[in-house]
Amino acid sequence: MAWRWGLALLASVMVSSSLVRAPDAAVPGETLITDVTWDPDMHIIHIELDPWPGIWNGWRMYLDGAEVPMEGGMGKPVIRPDAPLSKPPTGLIVGTLPWVAGLDHVDFPCCGTIQFYIPGKGLTNAYHYNLVDFGCRTASQKECASEWTVHEGDMVIGGRETHLIENMKFFQKGHVYIRGRATLIIRNSEFMMARGTVPTVHVYFFVDPEAKLIIENTRIYPPTGGTETGLICVINHGEVRMTDSLAKIHYFDMSDGARFFMARSEMVNPIGGLLQVTGGDTHVVDSTIGALGLRVPARAHLEVSGLHSGVYFDYWDVHQLIPEADYGLVLERTTLLKDELSGELRHGPYERGWIFFLDPTAHVRLSDSELRKVFLDIRNDKVNFRDLRVGVPSSMTYRDIVLTDVVVMGQWPLTIINSNVTITNSNYLFLQPSGLSAVKLIDSHMVEFIPRDFFGALICENALWTEAGEIISSVPYHSMANDFVINGSLRMEGLRENLQWKNARVTREFDVVATDAQGHPVRGVAIKVGGEAYVTDSAGKTKFSIVFNEANYNKPTLLEIWRSGRLIERREIDFFTETPIRIRAE
């Protein structure tokens, strides 16, 4: 697949193509095709455009220089915007009728050169694409040669081995482990990385303390669309050098003893690009990063006001901000991108701008600043938080950590270990509970939930959970076990498609409220589920529990409602069902 790249230094790796013949000349600076990708789940093609031209009528499409109708009818290709015109769209979808059906039986090639004529705008660029290595299969007879080397499963490089990937298009499906004193060199290449069978949303490079990862003149990125796509991360305990490269890395973690040198490179993806420095020695020169995460160590001081993203550092040392930082970080002629709500970036679990990781014994005074996140560690404590909100000035105090009129743009993240925490009237929470913690949400909104070795309870009173979560066990870098309880009133929205679940158990308590047409409680209504019966009391209430695991959390369980020996309703419920379950017993 060919890609449009943002740095001239990478031009030597670009795939060039000449314009096909068309009625009018292209207008410089108008709409460009920036990407063509295959959706392995829907079997459709997505074409990204930049910018959207603002009109849709009268377009013409050319494949390999020949015009192809865009409204071909049943069994023929149909091309339409990927969103309503009012949004606006970001590109086009190639599918067929009934809309949107896949291209399995449609004569549309998996490779070639595609171009569009847009009335009043002229021609787009002619874009060469090849999707055969990404699972594209259609009824087209055109033969498309394989361009990528595909590696299925985790890549493990160990001992004193030096492994070289050079002048290649390499598609890695799974983690990369660089162990012992091994070295992985990726040079003059495109390196695409997908989850494969990895259970977490994130897919990792793991670099051991004496290992090395060297990236030179290379583009690193995830595939677009499909269930295998994920967020590329680096966990560096050894040495990483990245020069003259574009990396759509979501976050890069620097640990104690690690070394990282980055020059003339960009580490940004649409929702990330975090350089997360908690230890080691980091030096970034002539580069761009999406976000900067800094650890404030135990008993260290951070006093700052007026901190904002969108900063160019001619020369900056972390000790200018955190004098007692026990790690090294120098940025020279480097840009930290602005944290603004545009494109895919919005409030929620995304990485942009400034992020702080605060030790509970640190001495912090943060005021009148704009941050993406502020991580708080709660250990063996009992705490109440209220009014933690995103997008508006918020204030809070925990021990000697004082935030005054701080605008958090992304999330309020809390790591909760063997603690009792109550959070009231707050939104966009990111909770990571562990141990026997009890976490209570009152009139609050959780946007990300990642329990880690959690055996306690999440207690809800008018709570909302949206966006993201990972309930996972038996994954050493993530969580060894999870077996906890969720109870109370909870609504889940937009979570069914995004929740990751693997080898974990959750006991969900379902409250039931039965009322008549006037809203009065009804006693004696029987709820039958899982071979057991539960009867409402004088307040019209009862409850039951279901133990969910990887096999059944998204499968329907039949619930029957009986009154006076008569079946009055059947419902299907699962882990995502809103509580309390409300029943009209008439």
TALIN-V296087 format. One record per residue. N is the residue number from 0. RES is the residue in one small letter. PHI is phi in whole degrees, -180 to 180 (999 if undefined). OMEGA is omega in whole degrees, 0 to 359 (none if undefined). NEAR is the number of other ideal C-beta (glycine too) atoms within 8 Angstrom. Layout:
N;RES;PHI;OMEGA;NEAR, N;RES;PHI;OMEGA;NEAR
This chain:
0;m;999;177;10, 1;a;-92;182;10, 2;w;-135;172;10, 3;r;-91;186;9, 4;w;-109;188;10, 5;g;-92;183;6, 6;l;-122;180;9, 7;a;-62;183;4, 8;l;-64;180;7, 9;l;-100;186;14, 10;a;-60;183;7, 11;s;-66;181;6, 12;v;-100;183;10, 13;m;-69;173;10, 14;v;-96;182;6, 15;s;-95;176;4, 16;s;-152;181;10, 17;s;-96;182;5, 18;l;-70;173;10, 19;v;-79;178;10, 20;r;-72;180;4, 21;a;-155;189;10, 22;p;-60;185;3, 23;d;-127;178;7, 24;a;-75;177;5, 25;a;-69;178;10, 26;v;-98;182;8, 27;p;-57;177;4, 28;g;83;178;3, 29;e;-86;188;11, 30;t;-61;178;12, 31;l;-119;167;9, 32;i;-81;183;14, 33;t;-108;181;8, 34;d;-165;173;11, 35;v;-133;186;12, 36;t;-132;179;13, 37;w;-104;175;14, 38;d;-95;185;11, 39;p;-71;179;10, 40;d;-85;183;7, 41;m;-96;181;7, 42;h;61;176;10, 43;i;-126;179;12, 44;i;-113;178;14, 45;h;-114;180;16, 46;i;-115;179;12, 47;e;-89;180;12, 48;l;-124;178;15, 49;d;-146;352;7, 50;p;-88;171;5, 51;w;-66;190;10, 52;p;-76;177;9, 53;g;90;177;4, 54;i;-133;180;9, 55;w;-132;183;5, 56;n;-70;171;5, 57;g;84;178;6, 58;w;-66;171;11, 59;r;-131;183;9, 60;m;-117;178;13, 61;y;-125;174;15, 62;l;-113;182;11, 63;d;52;175;8, 64;g;89;181;7, 65;a;-109;180;6, 66;e;-71;179;6, 67;v;-125;179;9, 68;p;-57;183;8, 69;m;-96;176;10, 70;e;-122;190;6, 71;g;-79;182;10, 72;g;87;183;7, 73;m;-58;179;5, 74;g;80;178;8, 75;k;-125;184;10, 76;p;-65;175;14, 77;v;-124;182;14, 78;i;-117;181;10, 79;r;-143;176;9, 80;p;-60;183;11, 81;d;-87;178;9, 82;a;-161;175;8, 83;p;-58;183;7, 84;l;-61;181;8, 85;s;-76;188;4, 86;k;-75;359;6, 87;p;-94;177;10, 88;p;-67;172;12, 89;t;-112;181;8, 90;g;177;185;12, 91;l;-126;174;11, 92;i;-114;173;13, 93;v;-107;178;12, 94;g;-145;177;14, 95;t;-152;180;15, 96;l;-88;354;8, 97;p;-66;189;3, 98;w;-70;1;8, 99;v;-114;176;9, 100;a;-92;183;7, 101;g;-76;186;8, 102;l;-96;185;15, 103;d;-55;184;8, 104;h;-115;183;7, 105;v;-115;179;12, 106;d;-81;177;8, 107;f;-133;189;12, 108;p;-69;177;10, 109;c;-84;177;13, 110;c;-150;178;10, 111;g;146;178;9, 112;t;-122;184;12, 113;i;-121;182;13, 114;q;-155;180;15, 115;f;-126;169;12, 116;y;-103;182;14, 117;i;-116;182;14, 118;p;-54;179;8, 119;g;81;181;5, 120;k;-116;183;9, 121;g;90;183;10, 122;l;-90;166;14, 123;t;-75;169;14, 124;n;-67;173;11, 125;a;-89;189;13, 126;y;-112;177;12, 127;h;-84;179;9, 128;y;-136;175;11, 129;n;-150;186;12, 130;l;-110;188;15, 131;v;-65;181;11, 132;d;-78;182;11, 133;f;-109;175;11, 134;g;95;181;7, 135;c;-64;176;11, 136;r;-141;178;6, 137;t;-133;179;12, 138;a;-86;180;9, 139;s;-66;178;9, 140;q;-90;181;5, 141;k;-68;179;8, 142;e;-87;181;4, 143;c;-118;181;11, 144;a;-73;177;7, 145;s;-67;180;6, 146;e;-115;188;8, 147;w;-114;167;9, 148;t;-93;186;7, 149;v;-108;176;7, 150;h;-116;181;10, 151;e;-91;177;6, 152;g;92;182;8, 153;d;-61;174;7, 154;m;-99;182;10, 155;v;-121;178;6, 156;i;-119;188;13, 157;g;-134;180;8, 158;g;62;176;7, 159;r;-110;184;6, 160;e;-66;169;8, 161;t;-114;183;8, 162;h;-111;185;9, 163;l;-113;170;6, 164;i;-114;189;11, 165;e;-138;177;9, 166;n;53;185;5, 167;m;-134;162;8, 168;k;-106;189;11, 169;f;-120;182;13, 170;f;-113;181;14, 171;q;-100;180;11, 172;k;-111;182;13, 173;g;135;181;15, 174;h;-69;171;10, 175;v;-120;178;13, 176;y;-109;175;11, 177;i;-112;192;15, 178;r;-111;177;11, 179;g;58;178;9, 180;r;-111;183;7, 181;a;-76;178;16, 182;t;-134;172;13, 183;l;-114;177;14, 184;i;-115;175;11, 185;i;-118;191;14, 186;r;-135;175;13, 187;n;51;189;9, 188;s;-139;164;14, 189;e;-108;183;11, 190;f;-121;179;12, 191;m;-101;188;13, 192;m;-132;180;13, 193;a;-124;183;14, 194;r;-70;188;13, 195;g;61;179;10, 196;t;-98;179;7, 197;v;-62;185;10, 198;p;-76;182;7, 199;t;-89;176;12, 200;v;-66;183;8, 201;h;-89;174;10, 202;v;-124;198;15, 203;y;-121;153;11, 204;f;-93;174;12, 205;f;-108;182;12, 206;v;-113;181;15, 207;d;-69;186;12, 208;p;-55;181;7, 209;e;-108;182;6, 210;a;-96;182;17, 211;k;-135;171;12, 212;l;-125;182;16, 213;i;-120;182;12, 214;i;-121;184;13, 215;e;-131;174;13, 216;n;47;190;11, 217;t;-138;174;14, 218;r;-111;180;13, 219;i;-118;185;14, 220;y;-163;174;13, 221;p;-88;172;13, 222;p;-69;179;12, 223;t;-99;175;9, 224;g;81;178;10, 225;g;88;183;10, 226;t;-75;181;6, 227;e;-81;182;10, 228;t;-65;182;10, 229;g;-159;181;13, 230;l;-106;184;12, 231;i;-81;181;17, 232;c;-134;176;13, 233;v;-126;172;13, 234;i;-108;188;11, 235;n;-105;170;16, 236;h;-110;184;11, 237;g;-118;181;14, 238;e;-131;175;11, 239;v;-129;174;16, 240;r;-126;180;12, 241;m;-130;181;14, 242;t;-131;174;12, 243;d;51;188;10, 244;s;-135;172;14, 245;l;-114;184;13, 246;a;-128;174;14, 247;k;-86;180;11, 248;i;-89;182;13, 249;h;-72;171;13, 250;y;-150;183;15, 251;f;-123;187;13, 252;d;-102;177;10, 253;m;-103;181;14, 254;s;-108;180;11, 255;d;-54;176;7, 256;g;85;182;7, 257;a;-79;179;16, 258;r;-133;180;9, 259;f;-144;174;16, 260;f;-123;183;12, 261;m;-131;182;13, 262;a;-140;175;11, 263;r;50;185;9, 264;s;-138;179;13, 265;e;-131;176;11, 266;m;-122;185;14, 267;v;-149;163;10, 268;n;-131;188;13, 269;p;-56;180;6, 270;i;-123;183;10, 271;g;-160;186;15, 272;g;113;186;16, 273;l;-88;167;14, 274;l;-93;187;14, 275;q;-105;188;11, 276;v;-110;176;14, 277;t;-117;179;11, 278;g;-175;175;11, 279;g;78;184;14, 280;d;-135;185;9, 281;t;-125;178;15, 282;h;-137;182;11, 283;v;-121;185;14, 284;v;-132;173;11, 285;d;51;188;7, 286;s;-140;177;13, 287;t;-131;175;10, 288;i;-127;181;16, 289;g;-84;184;13, 290;a;-152;179;18, 291;l;-130;178;11, 292;g;-108;185;14, 293;l;-125;176;14, 294;r;-88;171;12, 295;v;-101;190;13, 296;p;-69;178;11, 297;a;-56;176;6, 298;r;65;177;8, 299;a;-80;182;13, 300;h;-113;171;9, 301;l;-137;177;14, 302;e;-129;184;6, 303;v;-151;176;10, 304;s;-136;177;8, 305;g;74;180;6, 306;l;-83;180;9, 307;h;-140;178;8, 308;s;-85;184;12, 309;g;72;188;9, 310;v;-120;171;7, 311;y;-106;180;7, 312;f;-103;173;11, 313;d;-69;170;6, 314;y;-156;182;8, 315;w;-147;178;10, 316;d;-116;183;7, 317;v;-57;182;13, 318;h;-71;172;7, 319;q;-69;182;5, 320;l;-103;182;8, 321;i;-124;187;12, 322;p;-57;183;6, 323;e;-93;178;8, 324;a;-55;182;14, 325;d;-97;177;5, 326;y;-146;181;14, 327;g;-108;175;8, 328;l;-152;177;12, 329;v;-127;176;11, 330;l;-116;177;8, 331;e;-123;178;12, 332;r;46;187;8, 333;t;-127;182;14, 334;t;-109;169;9, 335;l;-102;187;14, 336;l;-64;178;14, 337;k;-75;176;7, 338;d;-88;181;14, 339;e;-132;183;7, 340;l;-83;180;6, 341;s;-152;181;4, 342;g;60;179;4, 343;e;-83;184;6, 344;l;-85;180;11, 345;r;-155;173;6, 346;h;-58;178;10, 347;g;131;189;11, 348;p;-81;181;9, 349;y;-128;187;11, 350;e;-120;177;14, 351;r;-162;176;17, 352;g;71;186;16, 353;w;-96;176;14, 354;i;-136;178;16, 355;f;-124;175;15, 356;f;-113;191;11, 357;l;-103;172;13, 358;d;-65;183;12, 359;p;-62;178;12, 360;t;-99;180;7, 361;a;-72;178;15, 362;h;-110;191;9, 363;v;-125;171;14, 364;r;-132;180;9, 365;l;-116;182;15, 366;s;-144;174;10, 367;d;46;184;7, 368;s;-129;178;13, 369;e;-116;183;11, 370;l;-126;173;15, 371;r;-82;181;15, 372;k;-150;170;12, 373;v;-133;182;13, 374;f;-83;175;11, 375;l;-114;175;11, 376;d;-101;177;9, 377;i;-114;184;13, 378;r;-126;175;8, 379;n;49;187;5, 380;d;-142;173;9, 381;k;-124;191;5, 382;v;-139;171;10, 383;n;-121;174;7, 384;f;-121;176;12, 385;r;-148;174;8, 386;d;60;171;8, 387;l;-86;187;12, 388;r;-125;176;10, 389;v;-101;174;12, 390;g;78;179;7, 391;v;-136;178;6, 392;p;-59;179;6, 393;s;-131;179;12, 394;s;-133;177;8, 395;m;-159;177;9, 396;t;-134;172;7, 397;y;-140;186;9, 398;r;54;179;6, 399;d;-105;175;7, 400;i;-108;185;12, 401;v;-124;175;9, 402;l;-111;182;12, 403;t;-127;179;9, 404;d;51;177;8, 405;v;-99;177;15, 406;v;-95;176;12, 407;v;-93;185;16, 408;m;-90;187;13, 409;g;-110;186;14, 410;q;-146;166;15, 411;w;-107;184;12, 412;p;-92;177;13, 413;l;-129;169;14, 414;t;-96;191;10, 415;i;-121;185;12, 416;i;-121;178;12, 417;n;47;184;8, 418;s;-133;177;13, 419;n;-112;187;8, 420;v;-125;175;16, 421;t;-118;182;10, 422;i;-125;186;15, 423;t;-125;173;11, 424;n;52;183;7, 425;s;-129;179;14, 426;n;-139;179;9, 427;y;52;177;14, 428;l;-83;173;17, 429;f;-121;187;15, 430;l;-108;176;13, 431;q;-128;181;11, 432;p;-82;177;14, 433;s;-140;176;12, 434;g;64;183;10, 435;l;-99;181;6, 436;s;-64;170;14, 437;a;-118;183;10, 438;v;-116;182;14, 439;k;-115;178;10, 440;l;-110;179;13, 441;i;-119;180;11, 442;d;50;187;8, 443;s;-134;187;13, 444;h;-125;178;11, 445;m;-109;183;13, 446;v;-103;177;15, 447;e;-153;183;14, 448;f;-140;179;12, 449;i;-132;176;10, 450;p;-70;181;13, 451;r;-134;184;10, 452;d;55;187;10, 453;f;-105;181;13, 454;f;-130;182;9, 455;g;-102;186;12, 456;a;-143;168;9, 457;l;-106;186;13, 458;i;-111;189;10, 459;c;-118;170;13, 460;e;-131;183;10, 461;n;56;182;6, 462;a;-106;179;15, 463;l;-128;177;10, 464;w;-123;180;13, 465;t;-130;163;10, 466;e;80;195;10, 467;a;-151;175;12, 468;g;-177;176;12, 469;e;-138;177;12, 470;i;-106;194;12, 471;i;-137;175;15, 472;s;-132;176;11, 473;s;62;174;7, 474;v;-124;192;12, 475;p;-54;182;4, 476;y;-77;185;6, 477;h;-119;183;8, 478;s;-163;181;13, 479;m;-80;181;7, 480;a;-161;171;9, 481;n;-147;179;15, 482;d;-155;190;9, 483;f;-137;185;13, 484;v;-119;169;10, 485;i;-120;177;12, 486;n;-141;179;10, 487;g;95;185;11, 488;s;-90;186;10, 489;l;-143;174;11, 490;r;-117;178;8, 491;m;-117;180;10, 492;e;-134;177;7, 493;g;64;185;7, 494;l;-101;186;13, 495;r;-56;183;8, 496;e;-81;190;5, 497;n;-109;184;9, 498;l;-68;176;11, 499;q;-103;184;11, 500;w;-137;180;10, 501;k;-157;170;11, 502;n;55;180;7, 503;a;-133;179;15, 504;r;-126;174;8, 505;v;-135;173;15, 506;t;-94;181;11, 507;r;-104;176;12, 508;e;-89;181;12, 509;f;-104;171;13, 510;d;-79;179;13, 511;v;-125;177;14, 512;v;-127;180;11, 513;a;-110;178;13, 514;t;-134;175;13, 515;d;-93;185;9, 516;a;-63;180;5, 517;q;-92;179;5, 518;g;86;179;5, 519;h;-82;179;7, 520;p;-64;181;11, 521;v;-120;179;12, 522;r;-89;171;8, 523;g;86;175;8, 524;v;-77;182;15, 525;a;-97;176;10, 526;i;-109;181;16, 527;k;-109;180;11, 528;v;-153;178;13, 529;g;61;179;6, 530;g;81;179;4, 531;e;-119;179;7, 532;a;-120;181;7, 533;y;-132;190;12, 534;v;-115;181;9, 535;t;-70;181;15, 536;d;-92;183;8, 537;s;-66;176;5, 538;a;-90;181;6, 539;g;73;187;14, 540;k;-121;168;12, 541;t;-156;178;12, 542;k;-155;175;9, 543;f;-147;182;12, 544;s;-127;172;8, 545;i;-130;175;12, 546;v;-91;181;7, 547;f;-102;175;11, 548;n;-142;183;10, 549;e;-59;186;8, 550;a;-80;190;5, 551;n;-122;189;9, 552;y;-64;180;12, 553;n;-113;177;7, 554;k;-104;183;7, 555;p;-71;171;6, 556;t;-112;184;11, 557;l;-79;176;8, 558;l;-119;178;12, 559;e;-112;181;10, 560;i;-117;184;15, 561;w;-122;173;13, 562;r;-143;180;11, 563;s;55;178;5, 564;g;75;183;4, 565;r;-116;176;6, 566;l;-73;182;7, 567;i;-108;180;8, 568;e;-168;169;7, 569;r;-122;176;8, 570;r;-136;171;8, 571;e;-109;179;8, 572;i;-127;173;11, 573;d;-150;183;12, 574;f;-59;187;9, 575;f;-88;183;7, 576;t;-67;181;8, 577;e;-69;174;7, 578;t;-120;359;12, 579;p;-72;172;10, 580;i;-80;184;13, 581;r;-101;185;6, 582;i;-123;172;12, 583;r;-95;184;8, 584;a;-102;182;12, 585;e;-118;none;5
